[in-house]
Amino acid sequence: MKVLVINCGSSSLKYQLLNMENESLICKGTYERIGEKSFLTHKINGEKIVLEHPVKNHKEALDFSLKQILDKEHPAIKSLDEIDAIGHRIVHGADSFSDAAVIDDYVISKIDEYKTFAPLHNPAAIMGIKACQKLMPNIPMVAVFDTAFHYSIPKERYMLPIPYKYYEKYNIRKYGCHGTSHKYVANRIAELLNKSVKDLKIVNCHLGQGASICAIMNGESVETSMGLTPLGGIPMCSRSGDLDPSVITYLMENEKLKPSELEEILNKESGLFGLTKGLSADCRDIEEAIDKGNEDAKTAMDLYEYKVAQFIAAYAVSMQGIDVITFTAGIGENQSRIRAGIIKYLNYMGIKIDDEKNNTRGEEICISSKDSTIPVWVVPTNEELMIAKDTLRLLNK
């Protein structure tokens, strides 16, 4: 069984083709800057092929990507007929989807309806779905929702303390994100610890361009940092995270900002980027600036690490304890300095890092010291594999 996994961003398209008989990767690629100076990075058999090929939209990007998958010199498969199913990553399904869903007109309409909650992601996902429908009309497709994993959060934790009528009218509540990643890491750490995921209290830190912390108990999400949209929670590379609501009204009034303008600021000009006065949204650049004595960079990173640690500690309350802490995604997997900076705030709980073990990138490894009260692990995420598994599970029902 071969599954093609599609993950569409506003100007990008990522794909992986997986052989689910042994859960192996056949090939993968990323199309960047769709609509501009587009280029595709295609990887197969350990070889990376970069192709500059301008495309206007996601359909053209997918069409060209499929040609590389079928390329005679580096064939991943001989025919598209070998693809048994397509799984699409969908960021927001609100409260309509507690699980993945076979894609039909109704599912597409709901993804479109919830684009308000994920304006950068849901419209792009629809473009990817429609491109697949045109290019591979006979292959079944499944939508896998980031929000579905958080459907298990208790009502008293997902409700927001505003008039109830707005929940009834607009479905305003906490939904969370990165559910596919949190689910994968939870199951993987259970395997590594040789325990059932249902017997563990896990705090998973998905730290990337977007970032969220999740409390996972008995294999289910019971609390998470992101809220109504992917903007909430901890400060991120360019996103603000949680704010005093008065900050919003104050800025709108004094800067004469429209909602869309402020949304742009909070999503693309805030977080680490904003705190460093526009220096960078890349943690590597910020760490380099810290080493050169940049105080703004140091303040930004200190704030970031402190906020992550706060959420980890808070989730001990959510689960009445923690059995293991995991780091994943781009920053979580690769930035040892940030991991150490976060854990130092938790030393009072007896949680300690082994500096030598922590000196690693992208490796599945326990980085805590032997006398740490709670083990700390790095577990590289594999959202695409989780999407492929959910796709097959649903189609096999």
C-alpha positions, 0 to 999 in steps of 0.5 A: 500500500502506497500513500501520498501525503500532501501538506499545503502552505500558503505558498508551498507544497510538501509531499511524501510518498510512503510504502505502508507495508514497511512504513518506509519513505519512497521519496519526498519534496518541497515546492517553495515560493509558489506564484513567484520564483518557484523551485522544487527540492525533490529527494529520493534514494538519498539524493537531493534534486533542486529544480527551478520551475516557476508555477502559478498555483498549487495545481501546477506545483503538484503536476510538476512534482508528480512528474518528478515522482514518475521521472524515468531517471529517478523513478519512485513509482512507474505509474500514479495507479500505484498510489492507493490513497492520498492524505491531506494535512488540514490545520483546522476542523473546529468542532466538526471533526473528532477524527480524520474524514474521507474527503467529499464536498461536505468536508471541503465546505467545512474546511472552507468554513473554518478558514477564519480560524486558520487563514494561512493554512485551510485555503491552501489545503483546499487548493491542494485537495482540488489539485489532486482531484483534477490530477488523480480523480480516482484515488481516495483522499482523506483529510487529517485534522490537526485539531482532531487530537485535541477533541478529548480536552475537557469542556472546562479547559476548552471554554473561554471566559467570555459570554457563552453566546459567542461560543454558541454563535461562532464556536469560539473556544480553544481548539489547539493545533499540531495534533498529528505531531503530538499524537505521533510523539506520544505513541513513539515515546511510549514505544521507546519507554516500553510502556503503554501510551495509556499509562503515561503522562506526557508533556510534548513540546512541539517547537518550530516556526509554529509552536505548541505544548500539549499535555497527553494523558492516557494517550489523549490530549487533555490540555494544549497551549494554542487556542482558537487559532494557531496564534495562541499559546507560547511566543513563537518565531514571528507569532505573538502567542497569548496576550492581554486582550487589552493590548489588541484594543489599545493598538487598534485604537491608537495605531488606527489598525484594521483587524486584518492589519493587526492580524498580520502584525501578530502573525508575522511581525511579533514573537522572537522577530518582534522582540529582537526589533526585526533582527530575525525569526530564526533561532540560530541567528538570535543565538549568534546575536546573543554571543555577540552581546545583543541584549535584545536577542538575549531578552527575547530568548530568555522570554521564550524559554521561560514561557515554554517552561511555564507551560510545562510546569502548568501541565503538571497540574493538568495531569497531576504529575508528569512521567516524561517531557519530549521535545520535537519539531525544528527547534525542539529537535535541533537547538540544544541550547534552547532545550537546556535553557527551558529545563533550567527553569524546571531544576527546582522540580529535580528535572536536569539535563545531561549536557553531553547527551543534549549536544545532539541534533535530530536524534532520538535520545534521552537527554536528561541526567541519571538523577533527573526526577523526570526523563527528558527526550528528543523525539523527531516528529513524523507527521507525514507517517501519522497522516498516512497511518490515519488515512489507511485506518479510515479507508480500511474501516 
